[in-house]
Amino acid sequence: MKAIILAAGIGSRIHPLTDNCPKNLLKIYDKTILEMMISHIQDCHINEIVFVTGYLEEQIIEYVNINFPDLKAYFVTNEKYAETNTGFSLLLAKDFVKNSDFIKFDADVVFDKEILKKLIECPYENALCIDKNIHLNVEEIKVIIDDKNKILKASKTVDPQKAIGESIGIEKIGKNTAKLLFQELEEMMKDKKNHQEYYEVAYERLIKKGEFFHALDITGLVWVEIDTKEDFELAKNIQKF
């Protein structure tokens, strides 16, 4: 199993903290967001990580190489990071993943290691970590499931009243679905109108074609997605990650 960390974004909503520093290199306690993420990944016996970088990527590459010299780290650049979104970035990891299962991380999520352990150990081939105990609004990736825990929809446009919870930005994708996922992203990105789409759009397209993605309930475990200064302050006041 490999890991993919999507770390190309500018982090515009948390400026000026990210004016000269990638968001994932901001510190919580005495550790960066990225350090906590990589440490959790290695503690769960995954030692190959693909980093999709863009904004201030030199800082990220240098940081990883210096602080994690034993990590099998691969870096791929999203040169269009300012005009594309996570779907475009995820596609760039295709050649590094090849025929492997993988865990995909948004680089701005801080989380309890138990979330990752639970995800790896769960029986589902494809699973999205879902928090059910959260207030849902426009910005969250909201998820609708059926009575068998299969995901029907996952997007920001989902009606909060119909959603079971929020997808936190950490997913497990099996190798068979991975091949189809990259094919779907490749087809999507032929049209420039899709360059601003999130990777969840590709999940939804595959669901419509018969692929299964399940919801993994991680409610009660601690995590924060760092989108705003308020998120950053919240994360700094939580005791366990």
Beta strands, then each sheet from edge to edge (+ up, - down):
strand 1: 2-7
strand 2: 27-28
strand 3: 31-32
strand 4: 48-53
strand 5: 72-77
strand 6: 102-106
strand 7: 109-111
strand 8: 127-131
strand 9: 142-145
strand 10: 151-155
strand 11: 165-173
strand 12: 214-217
strand 13: 223-225
sheet 1: 5+ 4+ 1+ 6+ 11- 8+ 12+
sheet 2: 5+ 4+ 1+ 6+ 11- 9+ 10-
sheet 3: 2+ 3-
sheet 4: 7+ 13-
end
